[in-house]
Amino acid sequence: MERSRKRLGLEATAALLWCVLTLATDQLFFRYDWKTPYFFVYKALFVLLAFAVVHGAVTLVRKVRQKDAFALRWLQWMLPYLVLTLVVLVIVWPGCWGSDDLEVLQLARTLEPSSWQHFLTSAAFILCLMFIPLPGGVVLIQTLLIAGVVGCFLAVAETLARERMPKPPARGWFAILYIPFLLPPVILHDMQPFRSTWSTWTELFTVFLLVWWYLRGQAITKKQLAVFTLLGVLTAAWRSENIYYLAALPVLLAFLVGKKLVRPAVAVVSMVGMVVGTLACSAYNNSLLGDAWLYQRVALCYQTAALVQDADQEEDAEALAMIDPIFDVQACRELSTLHGPELRNAITRNADGLTQADWETCKKGIVRLALKYPGSLLRERLGVFLNTVEQHRTESNQKLVFAVTVLVYTDPPESMREIQKDFLYTSIGPYPLNQQLREDFIMSLSYRTEFLGGVLAVTWLMLPSFALLAAAILVLLVRRKWMLFFAAGALAARIPLVFLTAPDTYFMYYLTPYMAGYMLAAAGLLYAVLLYKKKKQERGIAS
């Protein structure tokens, strides 16, 4: 016990010294005023994270020396994926940076939060940059974390299989689980430091933890539950459509309570902490936005335009009048051939002088038209959905995003935006090692539909993954695997929510169910193989 306390003290000292060192290294990237509250908050968070890194490294070394089976499996599965993604990062260095990412990065220099991309994204950027003070450092740390999660997925699968089979299966079979994480859309999103990447992996890992603990059948410690509570807050708060996890995660945790892996009182405390934390994060981000309804207006813009275009000017005059202060009704009717941001910019009125009350009135008008013309709403939503899931097409929105990351280096100086200049001229290591190789790699994986006979382009289709996810849910329902059924259902619940609210045709909105479909398919395939081998082993023992 005394030795353990001494070790923790040394680790805490190392974290504090590391924090002191950042006061010098921060000058390589940041331009902050240390007298602001943000400085002290982020330095306190850095100390906690630095301690976690040091403690984790020391613990890992100790477990490796002790030949801990799970630690060794985690390393053996994590390292190959890490090496692969590091090679990709070297090729696309310093990662795939879009306009929104560059805006968050610029604000991070002065420790300012980006409310539009959520302050949690800014916090992730700032803390990563305090560890490695260059833009590529954000993507590097993101890559390390993702590789760690992938390694955990495979190590857990192997551990559970070894516990349930008479003879250990050949390890090569577990490599099947790598497949979902090697698909081009996943690899490219891993190279993009956008909040969808951070939130998607957080969401997948949070649900996975509960499933792992349930299948493992061991009591959950208070430390483990504290980690889960924090992850639950991040999962539910980071993206607005994920608020449903405040209901989904308690349901999943209830299965652990029913299996007596968690005491009911402790589970309730965890859930209360998750709800309070999520609501606090949302309230704080809304306060940063100023008028939170401006964000909601973007989500309902295209639906409103479709409803207004089909509405009767005389019969629906009252509803149209309720909408007109926010969205230009006349412009909606006249510009029926426009789509996307061009339409949004044309019909959205200036927010000056408008209030939350105006928006609430507008929403009532939208609801009134939606109830009267549900076909119009459904037609518009189906159009957005189909344009999103058919991402193999060259002109798809998300592919354009990755293609635009190439233009960061090709735009002439006079046409560059300030965030672009700030990225290129005031950062360390902003340029790729080989610009042509980087461009060819990104374009081949995303934009060039003819590459490798179009095989890679097909991976951008989302409907096959959604079908696999639906099939997995149906199988789990039929087999009455209720915990797994609700876990898969929680991941799939994003689809109808995004269907109703997606403001644009971006692949990233459906990234979680896209990955979940292939992950469950790979897990199902592995399960079938192992089940066959287990039965074969049992027959051999019986004979």
C-alpha positions as CSV (number, residue, x, y, z in Angstrom):
1,M,0.0,0.0,0.0
2,E,2.8,2.4,0.9
3,R,4.6,1.6,-2.3
4,S,1.4,2.3,-4.3
5,R,0.9,5.7,-2.6
6,K,4.5,6.6,-3.3
7,R,4.1,5.6,-7.0
8,L,0.9,7.7,-7.3
9,G,2.7,10.6,-5.7
10,L,5.5,10.4,-8.3
11,E,3.0,10.1,-11.1
12,A,1.2,13.3,-9.8
13,T,4.5,15.1,-9.6
14,A,5.4,14.1,-13.2
15,A,2.0,15.4,-14.3
16,L,2.6,18.8,-12.6
17,L,6.1,19.1,-14.1
18,W,4.6,18.3,-17.5
19,C,2.1,21.1,-17.0
20,V,4.9,23.5,-16.1
21,L,6.7,22.5,-19.2
22,T,3.6,23.4,-21.3
23,L,3.9,27.0,-20.2
24,A,6.9,27.1,-22.6
25,T,5.7,24.7,-25.3
26,D,2.3,26.5,-25.5
27,Q,4.1,29.5,-27.1
28,L,4.6,27.4,-30.2
29,F,0.9,27.5,-31.0
30,F,-1.2,29.5,-28.5
31,R,-1.7,33.2,-28.1
32,Y,-3.8,33.2,-24.9
33,D,-4.0,35.6,-22.0
34,W,-3.1,33.6,-18.9
35,K,-5.1,35.8,-16.7
36,T,-8.4,34.5,-18.0
37,P,-10.4,31.8,-16.2
38,Y,-10.1,29.6,-19.3
39,F,-6.4,29.3,-18.8
40,F,-6.7,27.9,-15.2
41,V,-9.5,25.6,-16.2
42,Y,-7.6,24.1,-19.1
43,K,-4.4,23.8,-17.1
44,A,-6.3,22.0,-14.3
45,L,-7.8,19.6,-16.9
46,F,-4.4,19.1,-18.5
47,V,-2.9,18.1,-15.1
48,L,-5.7,15.5,-14.7
49,L,-5.1,14.1,-18.2
50,A,-1.4,14.2,-17.9
51,F,-1.7,12.2,-14.7
52,A,-4.0,9.7,-16.5
53,V,-1.5,9.3,-19.3
54,V,1.5,8.8,-16.9
55,H,-0.5,6.5,-14.6
56,G,-1.8,4.6,-17.6
57,A,1.7,4.2,-19.1
58,V,3.1,3.0,-15.7
59,T,0.3,0.6,-15.2
60,L,0.6,-0.8,-18.7
61,V,4.3,-1.4,-18.3
62,R,3.7,-3.2,-15.0
63,K,1.0,-5.4,-16.5
64,V,3.2,-6.3,-19.5
65,R,6.0,-7.2,-17.1
66,Q,3.6,-9.4,-15.2
67,K,2.5,-10.9,-18.5
68,D,-1.1,-9.8,-18.0
69,A,-3.1,-11.6,-20.6
70,F,-5.6,-8.8,-21.5
71,A,-2.9,-6.1,-21.6
72,L,-0.8,-8.2,-24.0
73,R,-3.8,-8.9,-26.2
74,W,-4.7,-5.2,-26.2
75,L,-1.2,-4.3,-27.4
76,Q,-1.1,-7.1,-30.0
77,W,-4.4,-5.9,-31.5
78,M,-3.9,-2.2,-31.1
79,L,-0.4,-1.9,-32.6
80,P,-1.1,-3.2,-36.1
81,Y,-4.1,-0.8,-36.5
82,L,-2.0,2.1,-35.0
83,V,0.8,1.4,-37.4
84,L,-1.6,1.4,-40.4
85,T,-3.3,4.6,-39.4
86,L,0.0,6.3,-38.6
87,V,1.1,5.5,-42.1
88,V,-2.1,7.0,-43.4
89,L,-1.5,10.1,-41.2
90,V,2.0,10.5,-42.6
91,I,0.6,10.4,-46.2
92,V,-2.2,12.9,-45.5
93,W,-0.3,15.0,-42.9
94,P,-1.4,17.1,-41.0
95,G,-4.8,15.4,-41.5
96,C,-8.0,16.4,-43.4
97,W,-8.8,19.9,-42.2
98,G,-12.1,21.4,-43.4
99,S,-13.4,25.0,-42.9
100,D,-15.2,24.2,-39.6
101,D,-12.1,22.4,-38.2
102,L,-9.9,25.4,-39.1
103,E,-12.3,27.8,-37.4
104,V,-12.2,25.7,-34.2
105,L,-8.4,25.6,-34.5
106,Q,-8.1,29.4,-34.8
107,L,-10.3,30.0,-31.8
108,A,-8.2,27.4,-29.8
109,R,-5.2,29.7,-30.1
110,T,-6.8,32.1,-27.6
111,L,-8.7,29.3,-25.6
112,E,-12.0,30.5,-27.1
113,P,-14.8,27.9,-27.4
114,S,-16.6,27.3,-30.7
115,S,-20.2,27.1,-29.7
116,W,-21.4,26.2,-33.2
117,Q,-19.2,23.1,-33.2
118,H,-19.8,22.6,-29.4
119,F,-17.4,23.7,-26.7
120,L,-16.4,20.1,-26.1
121,T,-14.8,20.0,-29.6
122,S,-12.8,23.2,-28.7
123,A,-11.8,21.6,-25.3
124,A,-10.6,18.5,-27.1
125,F,-8.5,20.6,-29.6
126,I,-7.0,22.8,-26.8
127,L,-6.0,19.9,-24.6
128,C,-4.5,18.0,-27.5
129,L,-2.6,21.1,-28.6
130,M,-1.2,21.5,-25.0
131,F,0.2,18.0,-25.4
132,I,1.5,18.4,-28.9
133,P,1.4,22.1,-30.0
134,L,0.9,21.7,-33.7
135,P,-2.3,21.1,-35.8
136,G,-1.2,17.6,-36.8
137,G,-0.9,16.8,-33.1
138,V,-4.7,16.9,-32.8
139,V,-5.1,14.2,-35.4
140,L,-2.2,12.2,-34.0
141,I,-3.7,12.1,-30.6
142,Q,-7.1,11.3,-32.1
143,T,-5.4,8.4,-34.1
144,L,-3.8,7.1,-30.9
145,L,-7.1,7.1,-29.0
146,I,-9.0,5.4,-31.9
147,A,-6.3,2.7,-32.2
148,G,-6.7,2.1,-28.5
149,V,-10.4,1.7,-28.8
150,V,-10.1,-0.7,-31.7
151,G,-7.5,-2.7,-29.8
152,C,-9.9,-2.9,-26.9
153,F,-12.7,-4.2,-29.1
154,L,-10.6,-7.1,-30.4
155,A,-8.9,-7.9,-27.1
156,V,-12.3,-8.2,-25.4
157,A,-13.7,-10.4,-28.2
158,E,-10.7,-12.7,-27.9
159,T,-10.9,-12.8,-24.1
160,L,-14.6,-13.6,-24.0
161,A,-14.1,-16.3,-26.6
162,R,-11.3,-17.9,-24.7
163,E,-13.4,-18.0,-21.5
164,R,-16.2,-19.8,-23.3
165,M,-14.4,-22.4,-25.5
166,P,-12.8,-25.6,-24.4
167,K,-9.7,-24.9,-26.6
168,P,-8.5,-21.4,-27.5
169,P,-9.4,-20.5,-31.1
170,A,-6.9,-19.5,-33.7
171,R,-6.1,-15.8,-33.2
172,G,-6.3,-15.0,-36.9
173,W,-10.1,-15.4,-36.8
174,F,-10.4,-12.3,-34.7
175,A,-8.8,-10.2,-37.4
176,I,-12.3,-10.3,-39.0
177,L,-13.2,-7.5,-36.5
178,Y,-10.6,-5.2,-38.2
179,I,-12.7,-5.0,-41.4
180,P,-15.2,-2.2,-40.4
181,F,-12.3,0.0,-39.3
182,L,-10.4,-0.4,-42.6
183,L,-13.2,0.9,-44.8
184,P,-12.2,4.2,-46.7
185,P,-15.0,6.3,-45.1
186,V,-13.8,5.3,-41.6
187,I,-10.1,5.8,-42.4
188,L,-10.7,9.3,-43.8
189,H,-13.0,10.4,-41.0
190,D,-10.3,9.2,-38.6
191,M,-8.0,11.7,-40.3
192,Q,-10.5,14.5,-39.9
193,P,-10.5,16.2,-36.5
194,F,-14.2,17.0,-36.7
195,R,-16.6,16.6,-33.8
196,S,-18.4,13.9,-35.6
197,T,-15.3,11.7,-35.4
198,W,-14.8,12.4,-31.7
199,S,-18.4,11.9,-30.8
200,T,-18.9,8.8,-32.9
201,W,-16.0,6.9,-31.3
202,T,-17.1,8.1,-27.9
203,E,-20.6,6.8,-28.5
204,L,-19.4,3.4,-29.8
205,F,-17.0,2.9,-26.9
206,T,-19.6,3.9,-24.3
207,V,-22.2,1.4,-25.5
208,F,-19.4,-1.2,-26.0
209,L,-18.3,-0.8,-22.3
210,L,-21.8,-1.8,-21.1
211,V,-22.0,-4.8,-23.4
212,W,-18.5,-5.9,-22.4
213,W,-19.3,-5.6,-18.6
214,Y,-22.6,-7.5,-19.1
215,L,-21.0,-10.4,-21.0
216,R,-18.0,-10.5,-18.7
217,G,-20.2,-11.0,-15.7
218,Q,-18.0,-9.3,-13.1
219,A,-19.0,-6.7,-10.6
220,I,-18.4,-3.1,-11.8
221,T,-16.2,-1.0,-9.6
222,K,-16.9,2.6,-8.6
223,K,-14.0,3.8,-10.7
224,Q,-15.3,2.0,-13.8
225,L,-18.8,3.4,-13.3
226,A,-17.3,6.9,-12.9
227,V,-15.5,6.5,-16.2
228,F,-18.8,5.3,-17.8
229,T,-20.7,8.3,-16.3
230,L,-18.2,10.7,-17.9
231,L,-18.4,8.9,-21.2
232,G,-22.1,9.0,-21.0
233,V,-22.1,12.8,-20.5
234,L,-19.8,13.2,-23.6
235,T,-22.0,10.8,-25.6
236,A,-25.3,12.5,-24.8
237,A,-24.0,16.1,-24.9
238,W,-21.5,16.3,-27.8
239,R,-24.1,16.2,-30.6
240,S,-27.7,17.5,-30.1
241,E,-29.4,14.4,-31.6
242,N,-27.6,12.2,-29.1
243,I,-29.7,13.5,-26.2
244,Y,-31.8,10.3,-26.4
245,Y,-28.9,8.5,-24.7
246,L,-30.1,10.0,-21.5
247,A,-32.9,7.4,-21.8
248,A,-31.0,4.7,-23.7
249,L,-28.0,4.4,-21.3
250,P,-30.1,3.9,-18.2
251,V,-32.0,1.1,-19.9
252,L,-28.7,-0.6,-20.8
253,L,-27.3,0.0,-17.3
254,A,-30.5,-1.6,-15.8
255,F,-29.5,-4.9,-17.4
256,L,-26.3,-4.8,-15.4
257,V,-28.3,-4.0,-12.2
258,G,-30.6,-6.9,-13.0
259,K,-27.5,-9.2,-13.3
260,K,-26.3,-7.8,-9.9
261,L,-23.2,-6.4,-11.4
262,V,-24.0,-2.9,-10.2
263,R,-25.9,-1.9,-7.0
264,P,-29.1,-0.1,-7.8
265,A,-28.2,2.9,-5.6
266,V,-24.8,3.3,-7.3
267,A,-26.5,3.0,-10.7
268,V,-29.0,5.8,-9.8
269,V,-26.1,8.1,-8.7
270,S,-24.4,7.4,-12.0
271,M,-27.5,8.2,-14.0
272,V,-28.2,11.4,-12.0
273,G,-24.7,12.5,-12.6
274,M,-25.0,11.8,-16.3
275,V,-28.3,13.8,-16.6
276,V,-27.0,16.7,-14.6
277,G,-23.7,16.7,-16.6
278,T,-25.4,16.5,-20.0
279,L,-27.9,19.3,-19.2
280,A,-25.1,21.5,-17.8
281,C,-23.0,21.0,-20.9
282,S,-26.0,21.8,-23.1
283,A,-26.9,24.9,-21.1
284,Y,-23.4,26.2,-21.2
285,N,-23.1,25.7,-24.9
286,N,-26.5,27.4,-25.5
287,S,-25.2,30.3,-23.4
288,L,-22.2,30.5,-25.7
289,L,-24.4,30.5,-28.7
290,G,-26.4,33.4,-27.3
291,D,-29.5,32.6,-29.3
292,A,-29.7,28.8,-29.4
293,W,-32.6,28.9,-31.7
294,L,-30.3,30.0,-34.5
295,Y,-28.9,26.5,-34.5
296,Q,-32.3,25.0,-34.6
297,R,-33.3,27.2,-37.5
298,V,-30.6,25.6,-39.7
299,A,-32.0,22.1,-38.9
300,L,-35.5,23.0,-40.0
301,C,-34.8,25.2,-42.9
302,Y,-35.3,22.8,-45.8
303,Q,-38.3,21.1,-44.3
304,T,-39.9,24.6,-43.9
305,A,-39.2,25.5,-47.5
306,A,-40.9,22.3,-48.8
307,L,-44.0,22.9,-46.6
308,V,-44.3,26.6,-47.7
309,Q,-44.0,25.7,-51.3
310,D,-46.9,23.2,-51.1
311,A,-49.1,25.4,-48.7
312,D,-52.2,27.2,-49.9
313,Q,-51.6,31.0,-49.7
314,E,-55.2,31.7,-48.6
315,E,-56.1,28.7,-46.5
316,D,-52.7,28.6,-44.7
317,A,-52.2,32.4,-44.5
318,E,-52.0,32.4,-40.7
319,A,-49.4,29.6,-40.6
320,L,-47.4,31.3,-43.3
321,A,-47.5,34.6,-41.4
322,M,-46.1,32.8,-38.3
323,I,-43.2,31.5,-40.4
324,D,-42.4,34.6,-42.4
325,P,-40.4,36.6,-39.8
326,I,-37.9,33.8,-39.7
327,F,-38.0,32.4,-43.3
328,D,-38.9,34.5,-46.3
329,V,-42.1,32.8,-47.5
330,Q,-42.1,34.6,-50.8
331,A,-38.5,33.6,-51.5
332,C,-39.4,30.0,-50.6
333,R,-42.1,29.9,-53.3
334,E,-40.0,31.7,-56.0
335,L,-36.8,29.7,-55.4
336,S,-38.3,26.2,-55.5
337,T,-35.5,25.0,-57.8
338,L,-32.7,25.8,-55.4
339,H,-31.3,23.3,-53.0
340,G,-28.7,23.1,-50.2
341,P,-26.9,26.1,-48.7
342,E,-27.9,28.3,-51.6
343,L,-31.5,27.9,-50.7
344,R,-30.9,28.3,-47.0
345,N,-29.0,31.6,-47.5
346,A,-31.7,32.9,-49.8
347,I,-34.7,32.3,-47.6
348,T,-33.3,32.8,-44.1
349,R,-34.0,36.3,-42.8
350,N,-31.5,38.4,-40.9
351,A,-31.6,37.5,-37.2
352,D,-31.3,41.1,-36.0
353,G,-34.2,42.0,-33.9
354,L,-35.6,38.5,-33.8
355,T,-36.2,36.7,-30.5
356,Q,-36.7,33.2,-29.1
357,A,-40.4,34.1,-29.0
358,D,-40.4,34.7,-32.8
359,W,-38.8,31.3,-33.3
360,E,-41.3,29.6,-31.1
361,T,-44.1,31.1,-33.1
362,C,-42.4,30.1,-36.3
363,K,-42.2,26.5,-35.1
364,K,-45.9,26.4,-34.3
365,G,-46.5,27.5,-37.9
366,I,-44.2,24.8,-39.2
367,V,-45.9,22.1,-37.1
368,R,-49.3,23.3,-38.4
369,L,-48.2,22.9,-42.0
370,A,-46.5,19.6,-41.3
371,L,-49.7,18.1,-39.9
372,K,-51.6,19.3,-42.9
373,Y,-49.0,18.4,-45.6
374,P,-47.1,15.4,-44.2
375,G,-46.4,14.2,-47.7
376,S,-44.4,17.4,-48.5
377,L,-42.3,16.9,-45.3
378,L,-41.8,13.2,-46.1
379,R,-40.8,13.9,-49.7
380,E,-38.3,16.5,-48.7
381,R,-36.8,14.3,-45.9
382,L,-36.6,11.3,-48.3
383,G,-34.7,13.4,-50.8
384,V,-32.1,14.5,-48.3
385,F,-31.8,10.9,-46.9
386,L,-31.3,9.4,-50.4
387,N,-28.8,12.0,-51.4
388,T,-27.0,11.3,-48.1
389,V,-26.9,7.5,-48.2
390,E,-25.9,7.4,-51.9
391,Q,-22.5,8.8,-51.1
392,H,-20.7,6.7,-53.8
393,R,-21.6,9.5,-56.3
394,T,-18.9,11.9,-57.2
395,E,-20.9,15.0,-56.3
396,S,-21.9,13.8,-52.9
397,N,-21.5,16.4,-50.1
398,Q,-19.1,14.5,-47.8
399,K,-16.8,13.6,-50.7
400,L,-16.7,17.3,-51.6
401,V,-15.6,18.0,-48.0
402,F,-12.6,15.7,-48.4
403,A,-11.8,17.1,-51.8
404,V,-11.9,20.6,-50.4
405,T,-9.2,19.7,-47.9
406,V,-6.9,19.4,-50.8
407,L,-7.7,23.0,-51.9
408,V,-6.3,24.3,-48.6
409,Y,-2.9,24.1,-50.2
410,T,-3.8,25.1,-53.8
411,D,-5.7,28.3,-53.3
412,P,-3.8,31.5,-54.3
413,P,-2.9,33.7,-51.3
414,E,-5.3,36.5,-52.3
415,S,-8.3,34.2,-52.2
416,M,-7.5,32.6,-48.9
417,R,-9.7,33.1,-45.8
418,E,-8.2,34.3,-42.5
419,I,-8.6,30.9,-40.9
420,Q,-6.7,29.4,-43.8
421,K,-3.9,31.9,-43.6
422,D,-3.7,31.4,-39.8
423,F,-3.4,27.6,-40.3
424,L,-0.7,27.8,-43.0
425,Y,1.4,30.8,-41.9
426,T,1.4,30.7,-38.1
427,S,1.4,27.0,-37.3
428,I,4.2,24.4,-37.0
429,G,4.1,21.6,-39.6
430,P,1.0,22.6,-41.5
431,Y,2.3,21.4,-44.9
432,P,2.1,17.8,-46.2
433,L,5.3,15.8,-46.7
434,N,4.3,15.1,-50.3
435,Q,1.4,17.3,-51.5
436,Q,0.8,15.3,-54.7
437,L,0.8,11.9,-52.8
438,R,-1.6,13.4,-50.2
439,E,-4.0,14.7,-52.9
440,D,-3.9,11.4,-54.8
441,F,-4.6,9.4,-51.7
442,I,-7.5,11.5,-50.5
443,M,-9.1,11.7,-53.9
444,S,-8.7,8.0,-54.6
445,L,-10.3,7.0,-51.4
446,S,-13.2,9.5,-51.6
447,Y,-13.7,11.3,-54.9
448,R,-12.5,9.0,-57.8
449,T,-15.3,6.5,-58.4
450,E,-13.3,4.7,-61.0
451,F,-10.4,3.8,-58.7
452,L,-9.9,0.0,-58.3
453,G,-12.9,-0.6,-60.5
454,G,-15.2,1.4,-58.3
455,V,-14.8,-1.1,-55.3
456,L,-13.8,1.6,-52.9
457,A,-16.6,3.9,-54.1
458,V,-19.2,1.3,-53.1
459,T,-18.0,1.4,-49.5
460,W,-19.5,4.9,-49.3
461,L,-23.0,3.5,-49.8
462,M,-24.7,3.5,-46.4
463,L,-27.8,1.4,-47.1
464,P,-25.9,-2.0,-47.0
465,S,-24.7,-1.1,-43.5
466,F,-28.1,0.0,-42.4
467,A,-29.5,-3.3,-43.7
468,L,-26.9,-5.3,-41.8
469,L,-27.7,-3.3,-38.6
470,A,-31.4,-3.9,-39.1
471,A,-30.8,-7.6,-39.6
472,A,-28.6,-7.8,-36.5
473,I,-31.3,-6.2,-34.4
474,L,-33.9,-8.6,-35.8
475,V,-31.7,-11.6,-35.0
476,L,-31.1,-10.4,-31.5
477,L,-34.9,-9.8,-31.1
478,V,-35.8,-13.3,-32.3
479,R,-33.1,-14.9,-30.1
480,R,-34.2,-12.7,-27.1
481,K,-30.7,-11.4,-26.5
482,W,-32.3,-8.3,-24.8
483,M,-29.2,-6.5,-23.7
484,L,-27.6,-6.8,-27.1
485,F,-30.9,-5.9,-28.8
486,F,-31.2,-2.7,-26.9
487,A,-27.5,-1.8,-27.4
488,A,-27.8,-2.3,-31.1
489,G,-31.1,-0.4,-31.1
490,A,-29.5,2.5,-29.3
491,L,-26.9,2.8,-32.1
492,A,-29.6,2.5,-34.7
493,A,-31.9,5.1,-33.1
494,R,-29.8,7.9,-34.6
495,I,-31.1,7.0,-38.1
496,P,-34.7,8.3,-37.6
497,L,-33.5,11.2,-35.6
498,V,-31.0,12.4,-38.3
499,F,-33.6,11.6,-40.9
500,L,-36.0,14.1,-39.4
501,T,-33.5,16.9,-38.6
502,A,-30.4,16.6,-40.9
503,P,-29.7,20.1,-42.2
504,D,-27.6,18.7,-45.1
505,T,-26.4,15.6,-46.9
506,Y,-23.3,14.8,-44.9
507,F,-22.1,11.3,-44.5
508,M,-20.9,12.1,-41.0
509,Y,-24.4,12.5,-39.6
510,Y,-24.9,8.7,-40.1
511,L,-21.3,7.7,-39.3
512,T,-22.3,5.8,-36.0
513,P,-24.9,3.5,-37.5
514,Y,-22.8,3.1,-40.6
515,M,-19.9,1.7,-38.5
516,A,-22.2,-0.2,-36.2
517,G,-23.8,-2.1,-39.1
518,Y,-20.4,-3.4,-40.3
519,M,-19.2,-4.0,-36.7
520,L,-22.2,-6.1,-35.9
521,A,-21.9,-8.0,-39.2
522,A,-18.2,-8.7,-38.5
523,A,-19.0,-9.8,-34.9
524,G,-21.8,-12.0,-36.1
525,L,-19.5,-13.7,-38.7
526,L,-16.9,-14.2,-36.0
527,Y,-19.5,-15.6,-33.6
528,A,-20.7,-18.1,-36.2
529,V,-17.2,-19.3,-36.9
530,L,-16.4,-19.7,-33.2
531,L,-19.7,-21.4,-32.5
532,Y,-19.0,-23.9,-35.2
533,K,-15.6,-24.5,-33.8
534,K,-16.9,-24.8,-30.2
535,K,-19.5,-27.4,-31.3
536,K,-16.8,-29.3,-33.2
537,Q,-14.5,-29.3,-30.1
538,E,-17.4,-30.5,-27.9
539,R,-18.2,-33.4,-30.3
540,G,-14.5,-34.3,-30.2
541,I,-14.4,-34.4,-26.4
542,A,-17.6,-36.4,-26.3
543,S,-16.3,-39.0,-28.6
